[in-house]
Each structure stands twice: as structure tokens, then as C-alpha cells.
């Protein structure tokens, strides 16, 4: 009888440790996803804005839209990088 209680206590401690590590892992993944969002703007909203702005500068809307799509893939947090040969 005493053996079973000791053994159960040992396994419950291990189980709590595994659950704690899993919970910590999930929290860290969640925090990482909050700061590194890959949210994309809907194409309709971008197209509407491109048409408004290109009318002001007399540019072709489809040309400007293709540049926006190629450079950022419609991601809000896309960063432009200057690649120059030194």
C-alpha cells in the first residue's frame, strides 16, 4: 500500500512538470505570434486605396497595385530593405 502512494506521488510530480513546460511553451508561442503578426490586408481595400491615390498622380492603378503586391505581399509589417552592392 505504501509503495503505491509513493509511486503515485512520483508520477503526479512528473505530470505537473510536463504540463508546466507545455503551458510555458504555449505562452511563449502566443507572445511570439502577437509581436510577429503576418496579417494581410484584404485585396479589395488595397485596390480601393490604390485607385484613389493613383487618380491624384495620374498613374496606372494596375501598375501601382502590382508593385505593392510584389514588394509587401499585402502584409502590414513588411519592411523595405535597400540591397546595394558595396
MOLIN-V202755 format. One record per backbone hydrogen bond with DSSP energy under -0.5 kcal/mol. CO is the residue of the C=O (numbers start at 0). NH is the residue of the N-H. E is the energy in kcal/mol with one decimal. If there is no record, write none. Layout:
# MOLIN-V202755
co,nh,e
CO,NH,E
CO,NH,E
This chain:
# MOLIN-V202755
co,nh,e
0,4,-1.6
1,5,-2.0
2,6,-2.4
3,7,-2.5
4,8,-2.0
5,9,-1.9
6,10,-2.2
7,11,-2.4
8,12,-1.8
9,13,-1.7
10,14,-2.5
11,15,-2.3
12,16,-1.9
13,17,-2.4
14,18,-2.6
15,19,-2.3
16,20,-2.2
17,21,-2.4
18,22,-2.5
19,23,-2.4
20,24,-2.5
21,25,-2.4
22,26,-2.2
23,27,-2.4
24,28,-2.3
25,29,-2.2
26,30,-2.4
27,31,-2.2
28,32,-2.2
29,33,-1.5
30,34,-1.6
31,35,-1.7
38,75,-1.8
41,45,-1.7
42,46,-2.7
43,47,-2.1
44,48,-2.1
45,49,-2.7
46,50,-2.4
47,51,-1.7
48,52,-2.4
49,53,-2.7
50,54,-1.2
51,55,-0.8
52,56,-1.1
53,57,-0.8
53,58,-2.0
58,60,-0.6
59,63,-1.9
60,64,-2.7
61,65,-2.0
62,66,-1.7
63,67,-2.4
64,68,-2.6
65,69,-2.2
66,70,-2.5
67,71,-2.2
67,72,-0.5
67,73,-0.6
68,72,-1.3
71,74,-1.8
73,40,-2.8
74,77,-0.9
80,82,-0.8
81,83,-0.8
83,85,-0.6
